[in-house]
Amino acid sequence: MQFIANAIDPIAFRFAGRDVRWYGILIGIGIVIAVWMSMAEAKRRQIMPDDIIDLLLWIVPIGFIGARAYYVIFEWGYYSAHPAQIFAIWNGGIAIYGGLIAGLITLIIFCYYKVLPAWLVLDIITPGVMAAQILGRWGNFMNQEAYGAKTTLSFLQGLHLPQFIIDQMWINGAYRQPTFLYESFFNLIGLIIILALRHKKDLFKRGEIVLSYVLWYSVVRFFVEGMRTDSLYIFNTIRVSQALSAVLFFVVIGLFIYRRRVTKPEWYLAGSGLKYPYHR
C-alpha cells in the first residue's frame, strides 16, 4: 500500500535570520571539491595552482549567472510575469548547460590573457567539474525537482534504493522516477573512468579529457532528459537539453576525428602528461 511519505526539509538550518538550504550547501561543497581536484592536477601538469584559483574566481560566479540566465530565457513566460523570482536562485532553476557554456567562454578569455593552453586547462578542471555536477544533482533531490514521470513504490523498491530516497520521490501525490539519481550515478561512472584512464601513457591527446566528458554527458543527458517532466522546450515540442546534447555529441565526434589527424606533438597530454610540459 502506498503512503504519503515525509519529504526532507530543503532548509538545512537558519543563520542570521536567513534560510540556509541544502541546495546551496551541496553546491558549495561541490565547488570546494572541484577546486581541490583542479589544484592537485594543475601541479601534476605544471600549471601554477594560483592560476587555477584565479580562473575559478571568475568561472564560478559567471557560470552561475549563465546557468540561471539559460533557465530564465527558456522559462521567460513565467519569469516575465514574476520578475522578482529571476534572482531567487535558492529555489532552484539553474541549467547545467548554461553554466558550462558561460564557463567555457570565461575560460577561453582567461587563458588568452594569461597565455595558458586552454585545452590543457580544460583537461585539468574537467574531473572537478564532474564531481561538483554529480553532487549538485543531490541538491535537486533535496528540492524535489528534476524528477521524472509517475511510477510505483514497487518499482522504486526494485531498484534497491535507500528508503530516504524512495520517501523523497513522493511528489505531488505520486511516486516519481528519480532522474536526478540516474544522471548523478552515470556521471559518477564517467568520472571514475576518466580518473582511471587520464594518466595512461599516450592514451589521450591534449583536450580529449574534456571532450570525453562532453561526449559522455551528452549521451547521459539525452536519455535522462527524455524521462524528465520539467524540461525546457523550444516551440513547446523540442526539449532544449536533448537537442543540445545531440548537437554536442556529433560536434565532439567530429573534433575527435579531426584532432586525431593532426599530429603536432605539443597536443599530446597522456601518460604523465609531462612529455611536453607547459612552463610559465
Disulfide bonds with the S-S distance in Angstrom:
none
